[in-house]
Amino acid sequence: VCMKVGIAEILRKTSEIKDERERILFFRQHANHSVQIMVRHALDPDIIWELPEGAPPYKVNDLVDQQHRLYTEMRKLYLFIRGGNPNLKPLRREQLFIELLEVVDPEDAKLLLAAKDKTIPYPGITKEFIEKAIPGIWRKGN
């Protein structure tokens, strides 16, 4: 069984590397498409989440090895951002978000909650750092 490294885990491990050059190299090696999408959803000011601030009540997923789940669920992120699905009622959007939080790894759920509130919960993973590591990441169409 191939253990997929979780998106939050990649960001956490990146943040734990003290040397900036090593941190950038590690991030470049591990920042797959899904990691880049997550970072953009968290830090790009043009992406506006259509959800209330703070954490909704949700049941933390207690299954082990759920790091792969966020990868399969990434395609649903459009539901939670402005212009993504304008016909979705706010209550339904919140229900879908809670369902998402409940199926992903607990660390990924915390990352989603932080991203929704336009932050990344790992020190040193800033917009400036991301721009250094992946120049042009904020350009439309990336």
N, C-alpha and C positions, 0 to 999 in steps of 0.2 A: 504494500500500500504506500503510495507516494504521499508524504506529508507536505501539504502546501503551507508555506509560511504565510501567516495572516497579514492583512494590510496594516492593522494597528501594530502588529509585532515588528514589521519592517520599519515603520516610523519610530517606534520605541527604540529598537536596536540602533537605528541611525542616530537618534538623539543621545545615546549613551557613549558614542565615540567622541573623545575629547578633541583630537587633532582635526582641524577643519578640512584639510586636504583628504585625509582618510575618510572623514564623514561624507564628503562630496562623492568620493569614489564608491564607497559602499552604497550610497543612495542611488547613484547612476546605475550600478549593477543590479539593484533590486527594485528600482522604481518602474515596475511594469505598467501597462496601460491603466489597470484598475487603481493602482497607487496614485498615478498622476491625476486620474479623474477625481479621486477622493480629495487630494490636495487642492485641486482647483475648486471643488465644491466648498471646501473649508475656507480658502483664502482669496479667491477671486471675488472682488467686490461687485462684479456684474452678475454673479449668480446669487439670487435672492431666494432663500428658503421660505416657503409659504406655510410655516408651522409656528405655533406659539413658542416663546422662549422657555428654557428650562426643560427638565426631564418629565415626560409623561409617566404615569404609573405603568410599569411593565414588569413581567416576570423574567428574571435573568435566566438565560439558557444554561442549564446545568449539565448538558451533554458534553462529553470530551471531544476534542479534535474537530471543532466546528469552524476552524479558520478558513476553510474553503467556501463556506456558505456565503460570505460577503461577496466573493467573486461572482457567484451565480446570481446574486441579488442586485449587483451594481446596475443592471439594466433598468431597475425600477426607480432609480434616483430621480429621474425626470418628473415623476409623479409629485415630488415634494418641492419642486422649485417653480418660481414664477414663470408662467408661460408654458410649463411642461404639460399640464393637462387642465386647462382652464375650466372644464365642465365638472371637475371633481369637487364635490361639496367638502368644505373644511373638516367636518366631523369624519367623513369617510377617509380623507387624506390622513388625518391623525390616527384613525384605526389602522390603516395600512402601514403607517410608520411604526406603530406599536408592534404590529405583527412582525415587521422587519427586525426590530430590536430584539424580539423574543426568539428569532431563529438563528441569529448570528452569534459568534463567539462573544462572551461578555466584554472582552477588551475592544473588539470591533464595535460593539454597541456603544461603549463609552466614546469611541472615536466618532461615531455617527452623531451622537448628541453634541459633542464639541463642534463638529463641522457645521451642524445646523445652526449653532450659535456663533459661527464664523471664527473658530479658533481651532488650534491643534493642541492636544493636551500633553505634548512632549516638548521639553525645553530645547530651544535651538532650531526647531523646525518652523521657521518663519518664512514669510513671503520672500524676504531678501535671500535667505539660504536656498530656497527652492529655485529662485531665479539664477543664482550662481551655479547650482547643480545642473539645472536643465534650462538653459537660456531659451527664451521664446515660448515657454510653457503657457503663458497667459494669452498668446495670440489666438484669435478666433479660428476655429476649425482644427485646432490641435487635439 
